[in-house]
Amino acid sequence: MSNFTSLFNSYNWDAIVSDIYSKTNADVEAALQNNKRTLEDFKALISPAAKPYLEQMAQMSSALTKKRFGNTMQMYAPMYLSNECQNICTYCGFSLTNKIPRRTLTDAEILKEAAFLRSKGYNHILLVTGEANKTVGVDYINNAIKLLKKEFANITIEVQPLDQDEYELLVKNGLYAVLVYQETYHRNEYKKHHPKGKKSNFDYRLETPDRLGKAGVHKIGVGALFGLEDWRADSFFTALHLQYLQKTYWQTKYSISFPRLRPHTGGLEPKVVMEDADLAQLICAYRLLDEDVELSMSTRESEKFRNNIINLGITSISAESKTNPGGYVVEPQSLEQFEISDERSTETIAEMLQSKGFEVVWKDWESAW
């Protein structure tokens, strides 16, 4: 199998939805009793039938996470480098159709933002840009990595999908991990939300993790944007994608994130609302499916929710995030990609974690090891 697309095309979205919603209490109980859970078990654990079992799932998820990761929580911070974008995306504040001031950070501004985050203790940085190849293409990203590799132990990017040779160049110069979310695995809905720009190519985006695996990127993050389509079906296809990648690129580490639609300029109302209990169920289901995958939670979620969910399976969180270029010190009032919910300071989050018995980890992996 040359890439994930051929496997993906062998599945039918409507059939998967039907399978998930037809799961019974007996299916859920069988899944909970299994030591090695399958994708069929995962369907049961994310189904409506599993709702009454959430407390049991939470206890099992917490135990598995502590067994594998101990009482540690990794902290990271996003650094938005640019809000310039050539895509039209219905759910994003950076969309080409939004008539907003565009801003791309200079080298000096990047270093100013970096100095602020280093002063807070961060040693793991997530670089984020819009998708504008001429302005923030591979040359710009490569330059940013070179600037920052002396400042941070781990550099992760969440930018436009690139070709394999471009990822290889970035790895050579210090790239550690790449986050690339399919947004939704529903082809027709995907096209509706991405009508123009390079991002409208569903298959190119779908095959990005394959290119990452072939390029030798140390860690790959996958996921879906909840609110565009049925969250249960999108989560199943994310799990299918994850297992394919783990089997094909077995030397690579993997993470899953759980973004829900947040308010933004030109906002889109969610097609499907994912309640807090649904998200808690999903996080537990992923942990019960896979003891080793890293599960990440951003400041999109509320203070109350994050305080509680960290005990159930999450292994990394962000804090004090700014989703606008230069948002920390350079230009705090520039346009945000979306509104964050948990606005507590880095110090407050670290103190909260420590009060709950967690050891705060400021970086993910030591490149010298």
Secondary structure as the mmCIF struct_conf table of DSSP 4:
data_model
#
loop_
_struct_conf.conf_type_id
_struct_conf.id
_struct_conf.beg_label_comp_id
_struct_conf.beg_label_asym_id
_struct_conf.beg_label_seq_id
_struct_conf.end_label_comp_id
_struct_conf.end_label_asym_id
_struct_conf.end_label_seq_id
BEND BEND1 ASN A 3 ASN A 3
HELX_RH_AL_P HELX_RH_AL_P1 PHE A 4 PHE A 8
TURN_TY1_P TURN_TY1_P1 ASN A 9 SER A 10
BEND BEND2 TYR A 11 TYR A 11
HELX_RH_AL_P HELX_RH_AL_P2 TRP A 13 TYR A 21
TURN_TY1_P TURN_TY1_P2 SER A 22 SER A 22
HELX_RH_AL_P HELX_RH_AL_P3 ASN A 25 GLN A 33
BEND BEND3 ASN A 35 LYS A 36
HELX_RH_AL_P HELX_RH_AL_P4 LEU A 39 ILE A 46
BEND BEND4 SER A 47 SER A 47
HELX_RH_3T_P HELX_RH_3T_P1 PRO A 48 TYR A 53
HELX_RH_AL_P HELX_RH_AL_P5 LEU A 54 PHE A 69
BEND BEND5 ASN A 71 ASN A 71
STRN STRN1 THR A 72 TYR A 80
STRN STRN2 SER A 82 SER A 82
STRN STRN3 ILE A 88 ILE A 88
TURN_TY1_P TURN_TY1_P3 THR A 90 TYR A 91
TURN_TY1_P TURN_TY1_P4 GLY A 93 PHE A 94
TURN_TY1_P TURN_TY1_P5 LEU A 96 THR A 97
BEND BEND6 ASN A 98 ASN A 98
STRN STRN4 THR A 104 THR A 104
HELX_RH_AL_P HELX_RH_AL_P6 ASP A 107 SER A 119
TURN_TY1_P TURN_TY1_P6 LYS A 120 GLY A 121
STRN STRN5 HIS A 124 VAL A 128
HELX_RH_AL_P HELX_RH_AL_P7 ASN A 133 VAL A 136
BEND BEND7 GLY A 137 GLY A 137
HELX_RH_AL_P HELX_RH_AL_P8 VAL A 138 LEU A 148
TURN_TY1_P TURN_TY1_P7 LYS A 149 GLU A 151
BEND BEND8 ALA A 153 ALA A 153
STRN STRN6 ASN A 154 GLU A 158
BEND BEND9 GLN A 160 GLN A 160
HELX_RH_AL_P HELX_RH_AL_P9 GLN A 164 LYS A 172
TURN_TY1_P TURN_TY1_P8 ASN A 173 GLY A 174
STRN STRN7 ALA A 177 LEU A 179
STRN STRN8 GLU A 183 GLU A 183
BEND BEND10 TYR A 185 TYR A 185
HELX_RH_AL_P HELX_RH_AL_P10 ARG A 187 HIS A 193
STRN STRN9 LYS A 196 LYS A 196
BEND BEND11 GLY A 197 GLY A 197
HELX_RH_3T_P HELX_RH_3T_P2 LYS A 198 SER A 200
HELX_RH_AL_P HELX_RH_AL_P11 PHE A 202 LEU A 206
TURN_TY1_P TURN_TY1_P9 GLU A 207 GLU A 207
HELX_RH_AL_P HELX_RH_AL_P12 THR A 208 ALA A 215
TURN_TY1_P TURN_TY1_P10 GLY A 216 GLY A 216
BEND BEND12 HIS A 218 HIS A 218
STRN STRN10 LYS A 219 VAL A 222
STRN STRN11 ALA A 224 ALA A 224
STRN STRN12 PHE A 226 PHE A 226
TURN_TY1_P TURN_TY1_P11 GLY A 227 GLY A 227
BEND BEND13 LEU A 228 GLU A 229
HELX_RH_AL_P HELX_RH_AL_P13 TRP A 231 THR A 248
BEND BEND14 TYR A 249 TYR A 249
TURN_TY1_P TURN_TY1_P12 TRP A 250 GLN A 251
BEND BEND15 THR A 252 THR A 252
STRN STRN13 LYS A 253 SER A 257
STRN STRN14 ARG A 260 ARG A 260
TURN_TY1_P TURN_TY1_P13 THR A 265 GLY A 266
BEND BEND16 LYS A 271 VAL A 272
HELX_RH_AL_P HELX_RH_AL_P14 ASP A 276 LEU A 289
BEND BEND17 GLU A 291 VAL A 293
STRN STRN15 GLU A 294 MET A 297
TURN_TY1_P TURN_TY1_P14 THR A 299 ARG A 300
BEND BEND18 GLU A 301 GLU A 301
HELX_RH_AL_P HELX_RH_AL_P15 GLU A 303 ILE A 309
TURN_TY1_P TURN_TY1_P15 ILE A 310 GLY A 313
STRN STRN16 SER A 316 SER A 318
BEND BEND19 GLU A 320 GLU A 320
BEND BEND20 ASN A 324 ASN A 324
TURN_TY1_P TURN_TY1_P16 PRO A 325 VAL A 330
TURN_TY1_P TURN_TY1_P17 PRO A 332 GLN A 333
BEND BEND21 SER A 334 SER A 334
HELX_LH_PP_P HELX_LH_PP_P1 LEU A 335 GLU A 336
BEND BEND22 GLN A 337 PHE A 338
BEND BEND23 SER A 341 SER A 341
HELX_RH_AL_P HELX_RH_AL_P16 THR A 346 SER A 355
TURN_TY1_P TURN_TY1_P18 LYS A 356 GLY A 357
HELX_LH_PP_P HELX_LH_PP_P2 PHE A 358 PHE A 358
STRN STRN17 GLU A 359 VAL A 361
BEND BEND24 ASP A 364 ASP A 364
TURN_TY1_P TURN_TY1_P19 SER A 367 ALA A 368
#
